[in-house]
Amino acid sequence: MEINDRLLDVLRYELDKVGLGTSAPVLDEVLLVVKDGKPVAYVQEDGFIIYSTLCNREDAKPVPTIVNQVWEMERAYQEAPAMPIDSVSNYRKLVEYNGITLAARYDGDGQYTFVNWQYTYDNNAVSLGHYFHKNHYSSAKADFLYRSGLADRSILFQLDELTVIRDSLLFRGMQDSALQLEEQKNLDHLLYRVDAMLIPSDKLLPVAAIEMEQEYE
């Protein structure tokens, strides 16, 4: 995936929401995350995070969630085609299923707008848009799953349950000094899945794409 100015602007915007700043990269890092001028974490090109040994645990806590979601948004946006309808061609189509499409538009200043539309009967227009501004990607994906019929709310974790899982993963990642590099990568991946609210949508979205392709073969 190309690391571009848009990704960095979105990352800075999201980090600023939680009181974290950024600094020029060091060596092969994409970005240095700081708090009050002190290093918190080093973000590499593949999204892997190395934490400063001097950082406060609470300062570092939101970093993996933000980095994983920003990388996911940018990857999805880079790979998505433009919407094939003139009136909304400034959006890119991320995924569609069962007459519902999830699309994205980059508005600048580190902010995406996501929207779920319903196609009209002839697929020549969209209507009934649910809009999610200021990078609210997780909410947009959850809305897509429910509207398209890919997921039932009853099979998803509740938000308080996800919070417990997230905190447990973060605690181990920060406190387990015996954690190996591969284990840290696995923890970061699990955090990405939890915080993106892709349980089980991380499996369902690729399935939707496969089923959509089969329908048009």
Secondary structure, 3 states (H helix, E strand, C coil): CCCCHHHHHHHHHHHHHCCCEEECCCCCEEEEEEECCEEEEEEECCCCEEECCCCCHHHHCCHHHHHHHHHHHHHHHHHCCECCCHHHCCCEEEEEECCEEEEEEEEECCEEEEEEEEECCCCCCEEEEEEECCCCHHHHHHHHHHHHCCCCHHHCCCHHHHHHHHHHHHHHHHHCCCCCHHHHHHHHHHHHHHHCCCCCHHHHHHHHHHHHHHHCC
